Amino acid sequence: MSLNTMEPNPAWDAKSYPEVVEAFESLGDDVTVHVWGADWCGDCRSQLPDFAAALDAAGVENVEQYPVEREDGEKYGPKVEEYGIELIPTIIIEREDGEELARFVEEESVSPAVYLAEQL
């Protein structure tokens, strides 16, 4: 299942973010981008389309999307417990062997694309 919020924002300008595109282009085939979010989530609706556009501009294809639901204030969904997901959006860039390279959590002060590019 995919997230509507992961549809790339056509207004995002890759030329304005060369460092971001370069960082994502450098990801190898052994790296997966895991995205937890929800179409009902305002933060996801505001942050994920630009992030998806950055991935698209860099040609990143190994992206797994995990739609999150909530009930009584608790979030649940695929791999939420396994990865300790408490806030959304949460994005984890991970090697095939399980090594976590970078993690973005909703409350960071910059956009997911910029934050993760800086971490990489």
N, C-alpha and C positions, 0 to 999 in steps of 0.2 A: 504494500500500500504506500502511496506517496502523499506528500503534503502539498496542498495548493500554495502554501507560503514558500515553497522551494521552487516556484516558477521564477526564472530570472527576470529581474527588473530591466526592461529595455532602455530605461533612461540612465542606467549606471554606465559611467564612462571609464573604460579600462585605461585610456590614455592619461587620466587624472591620477591613476593609482599604479604606476609601473612597478613599484616595489612589491605590491600585493600580488600582481599577476606573475611576476618573476618568482616569488616565493612559492606560489602554488604550482607553477610550471616545473619547479625543481623536485616536486614529489615523485617518487618512483612508483613503479607498478606494484610494489609490495606494500603500499600504503593505502589505507581506507579512511575515508572521512565519514564519521558517524554523526548523524544529526537527529537530535530529539527535539520535537516541537509539536505544535498543534495549530490548526487553523482557527480555533476559538481564542487563541492567545494573542493579545495585543502586541506584546513584545516580539513575538514570532512574526506577526504580520508586518511589523515595522523593520525588523532586522534581517530576516532570512531572504527576502527577494534580492537585496543587494549582494548578500553573501553568495547566493546561487549564481548571480551574474558574474561574480569574480571567478568562481569555479569554472563556469562556462567559458569565460574569456581565456582562462589558462588551460582549457582542454582537460580538466580533471573529470574522469568518468567513474572512478571507483568510489561512489557515494552511496551510503546506506541511510535510508530515512526511517525513523521510528515515530509514528504518531502516538502522542501521549494523551491520555484521558485523565479526568479528575473526578474524584468522588469524596465527599466530606473533607475537602481540602487536601487530600492525598493524591499524588500523581501515580498513575500506573500505566504500563504498556510494555512493549518488547524491550528487554534488557535493561529496564529502569533500575532494578535492584542490583543486577550484575555490575553495572557501571556507577552506581551510587548517584543517580540522577535525582536532584531535588528541585531544581529550578529549570525553566525552559525559556528560551532555547538554550540547550547545551550542545556543544560541538566538540568532538574528540577526533584528533588525527592520530592514527595508530598504525604501527607497522604490523605486518602479517604475523610476526612472532609475539604480538601483544604489547610491545613497548609503546607507551603513550608518548607522542612527540609534543603535543600541545592540546590544551583544553580551554574552551571559551564557555563561560557561564553567564547567563542573562545580565548579571549586575556589573559587568565590566564597563569602564567609562568610555571606551571607543567601540566602533563597530566590530562585528565578528571577523570580517575579512582583514581589517587592519590589525586587530589584536593577534589573530593567529599568524599572520605574516610576520609580525614582530617576534613571536615565540619561535617560529621556525628558523 
